[in-house]
Amino acid sequence: MDSVEKRLMDESDTETTTVKKQHLDTNSENYDIKQPIEHKEELFNGVEISKLTKRQMKKYKRMLQWQVIKKEKRAREKLRTKNKKVVAKLLNIDLGPNRKQLKNAKMVNSACKIGVVIDLSFDELMIDKDMGKVIKQILRVYTENRRATAPMQLHLTSFNGRNKEEMSKHNGYENWDMHFHANDYLDVFPKEKLVYLSSESDNVIKELEQDKIYIIGGLVDHNAHKGICYRKAVSQGIAHGQLPISEYFNFKARKVFTINQVFEIMLRVSEGKSFKDAFEMVLPKRINMKPTI
Ligand SMILES: C[S@@+](CC[C@H](N)C(=O)[O-])C[C@H]1O[C@@H](n2cnc3c(N)ncnc32)[C@H](O)[C@@H]1O
């Protein structure tokens, strides 16, 4: 499969996969052989259409079929969005920020000045699979922050080596609205502004402060390195604190959350929710959490 075709294929979603397969099945009765031939394209991948090999021609036809499907898919999506808006208006439902509002909701314009650092200095403690999970969680963090009307000030530090390589698999990440630093957070921010988040800390965070920078350990370790971020903060002489889950819930499970859960809890709190509500919104229902008050 060549790169253009792969890209076109990658753009598909589950809903269209079945449709696409039907269209692409050249043995199927549904396969419309006329349609690609009617197309006006003169070159395909730099080769004249009349000079395409049998295999290239097959790819070319599949590409044309996909273009048709894509158009249909876009039209369906447009209609769905339109209907959703009409229903929302009738029922007085807030659909959240629209595309235009989101485009303007950049960190630089955000009313929220709370900083969040994801510390990526733990590469050597992780196997490739877990490194991949860290980057996946960062993608979720980024998506949540982009959806927010007042995004938090998001930074990746020690962004170099394996973590950067893993991130490079995501095309165009350099243009994301997120700050990338190859250096450690100690080289980037004043020490007194930093608060390392750790479930092992005895300090319970009651509220988020606008001029502080909260550090989340960029680590997926299945608790193999229990307390590593806490010890790091202590040895570096920086403040540390845990999220106040025990203040609100009798929490049976471990209090160690994923990177994106910690971020989302903080984002909800930065938006004005209480910590209690934020925990309920972000943590999965199956976690056994009984309110203490
Ligand atoms: C999967 S945890 C990593 C656990 C790792 N063994 C450690 O000791 O830090 C990812 C990060 O989320 C943050 N975190 C997770 N649970 C937390 C909690 N209950 N309170 C504060 N921060 C938490 C910490 O910064 C932690 O490093």
The ligand as a Tripos MOL2 file, in Angstrom:
@<TRIPOS>MOLECULE
LIG
   27    29     1     0     0
SMALL
NO_CHARGES

@<TRIPOS>ATOM
      1 C1          0.8110    6.4370   37.0070 C.3       1 LIG1
      2 S1          1.3400    7.6430   38.1160 S.3       1 LIG1
      3 C2          3.0130    7.1410   38.3820 C.3       1 LIG1
      4 C3          3.1840    6.3650   39.6010 C.3       1 LIG1
      5 C4          4.6300    6.2710   40.0600 C.3       1 LIG1
      6 N1          4.8760    4.9730   40.5920 N.3       1 LIG1
      7 C5          4.9250    7.3410   41.1070 C.2       1 LIG1
      8 O1          5.2580    6.9540   42.2200 O.co2     1 LIG1
      9 O2          4.8340    8.5210   40.8030 O.co2     1 LIG1
     10 C6          1.5480    9.0810   37.1390 C.3       1 LIG1
     11 C7          1.6240   10.3620   37.8960 C.3       1 LIG1
     12 O3          0.3360   10.8440   38.2190 O.3       1 LIG1
     13 C8          0.3890   11.6310   39.4000 C.3       1 LIG1
     14 N2         -0.5520   11.0410   40.3710 N.ar      1 LIG1
     15 C9         -1.1850    9.8460   40.3060 C.ar      1 LIG1
     16 N3         -2.0140    9.6720   41.3410 N.ar      1 LIG1
     17 C10        -1.9470   10.7920   42.0860 C.ar      1 LIG1
     18 C11        -2.5750   11.2420   43.3010 C.ar      1 LIG1
     19 N4         -3.4600   10.4790   43.9540 N.pl3     1 LIG1
     20 N5         -2.2540   12.4790   43.7660 N.ar      1 LIG1
     21 C12        -1.3610   13.2600   43.1110 C.ar      1 LIG1
     22 N6         -0.7460   12.8800   41.9630 N.ar      1 LIG1
     23 C13        -1.0200   11.6760   41.4620 C.ar      1 LIG1
     24 C14         1.8090   11.5960   39.8810 C.3       1 LIG1
     25 O4          2.4760   12.7580   39.4450 O.3       1 LIG1
     26 C15         2.3720   10.3650   39.2010 C.3       1 LIG1
     27 O5          3.7380   10.4510   39.0250 O.3       1 LIG1
@<TRIPOS>BOND
     1     1     2 1
     2     2     3 1
     3     2    10 1
     4     3     4 1
     5     4     5 1
     6     5     6 1
     7     5     7 1
     8     7     8 2
     9     7     9 1
    10    10    11 1
    11    11    12 1
    12    11    26 1
    13    12    13 1
    14    13    14 1
    15    13    24 1
    16    14    15 ar
    17    14    23 ar
    18    15    16 ar
    19    16    17 ar
    20    17    18 ar
    21    17    23 ar
    22    18    19 1
    23    18    20 ar
    24    20    21 ar
    25    21    22 ar
    26    22    23 ar
    27    24    25 1
    28    24    26 1
    29    26    27 1
@<TRIPOS>SUBSTRUCTURE
     1 LIG1         1 GROUP 0 **** ****
